[in-house]
Amino acid sequence: MSELLLRIDRFEVPLSARDEFMTRIVETHAVLHSQPGLNFDRIVERRGDDGSTIIITIAEWKSAEAIDAAAAAVRKMREATDFSPAAFIEANGIRADIGVYAPVAGI
């Protein structure tokens, strides 16, 4: 049985890293769009109080299996381009909060 899940990622990105970060996010979401089980995705942003950019990505998936398959496809793309998201995040002082959420039942 499918269960609706949302992958919601929040990033606090210094302005100096914003453009490259957005390029990487767009690359990632291009891969996500080719994956079965993606219902929709959004990328939103606002300026943080400290001058950084807060970027939130939201992707709604039909199941945990669809999320796992998409994550594997993104890893494969990153390996092919020799890009490490963890290293990029650390080198640029980006703060990340990444998680998978389920809708609240009965609401």
C-alpha positions in Angstrom: 0.0 0.0 0.0 1.2 3.5 -0.8 1.6 6.1 1.8 2.0 9.7 0.9 5.3 11.2 2.2 7.0 14.6 1.9 10.7 15.2 1.7 11.2 18.7 3.1 14.7 20.2 3.2 15.6 23.5 4.7 18.9 25.2 4.0 20.4 28.4 5.3 22.8 29.4 2.5 25.3 32.3 2.7 24.7 34.7 -0.2 28.2 34.0 -1.5 27.1 30.3 -2.2 23.5 30.9 -3.3 24.0 30.8 -7.1 26.0 27.6 -7.1 23.7 26.0 -4.5 20.6 26.8 -6.7 22.4 25.4 -9.7 22.9 22.1 -7.8 19.3 22.1 -6.5 18.0 22.6 -10.1 20.2 19.7 -11.2 18.8 17.5 -8.4 15.2 18.4 -9.1 15.7 17.6 -12.8 16.6 14.1 -11.8 13.6 13.9 -9.4 11.2 14.9 -12.2 12.3 11.8 -14.1 11.4 9.5 -11.2 8.2 7.5 -10.8 6.2 8.4 -7.7 6.9 12.1 -7.6 3.6 14.0 -7.2 5.0 17.5 -7.1 7.9 19.5 -6.0 8.6 23.1 -5.0 11.6 25.2 -4.3 11.0 28.4 -2.3 13.3 31.0 -0.7 13.4 34.0 1.4 16.1 36.3 2.9 17.2 35.3 6.4 17.5 37.8 9.3 21.3 37.5 9.1 21.4 38.2 5.3 21.6 34.6 4.3 19.1 32.9 2.0 16.8 30.4 3.4 15.9 27.8 0.7 13.3 25.1 1.3 12.6 22.2 -1.1 9.5 20.2 -0.9 8.8 17.0 -2.8 5.7 14.9 -2.4 6.1 11.2 -3.0 3.7 8.3 -3.3 5.8 6.0 -1.1 9.0 5.4 0.8 10.1 3.1 -2.0 9.8 6.0 -4.5 11.9 8.2 -2.2 14.6 5.5 -1.9 14.7 5.0 -5.7 14.9 8.7 -6.3 17.7 9.1 -3.8 19.6 6.3 -5.5 19.2 8.1 -8.9 20.4 11.4 -7.4 23.5 9.6 -5.8 24.3 8.1 -9.2 24.1 11.5 -10.9 26.3 13.1 -8.2 28.9 10.3 -8.5 29.0 10.7 -12.3 29.7 14.4 -11.8 32.2 13.8 -8.9 30.2 16.2 -6.7 29.8 15.7 -2.9 26.8 17.6 -1.5 28.2 17.0 2.1 31.5 18.6 1.2 29.9 21.5 -0.6 27.6 22.2 2.4 30.5 22.0 4.8 32.9 24.2 2.7 30.3 26.9 2.3 28.9 27.1 5.8 25.5 25.9 4.8 23.1 24.7 7.5 20.8 21.9 6.5 17.7 20.3 8.1 16.6 17.4 6.0 13.7 15.1 6.7 10.8 13.0 5.5 7.4 13.9 6.9 4.0 12.2 6.8 0.7 14.1 6.7 -1.0 14.4 10.1 -3.8 11.8 10.2 -7.4 13.1 10.4 -6.6 16.7 9.3 
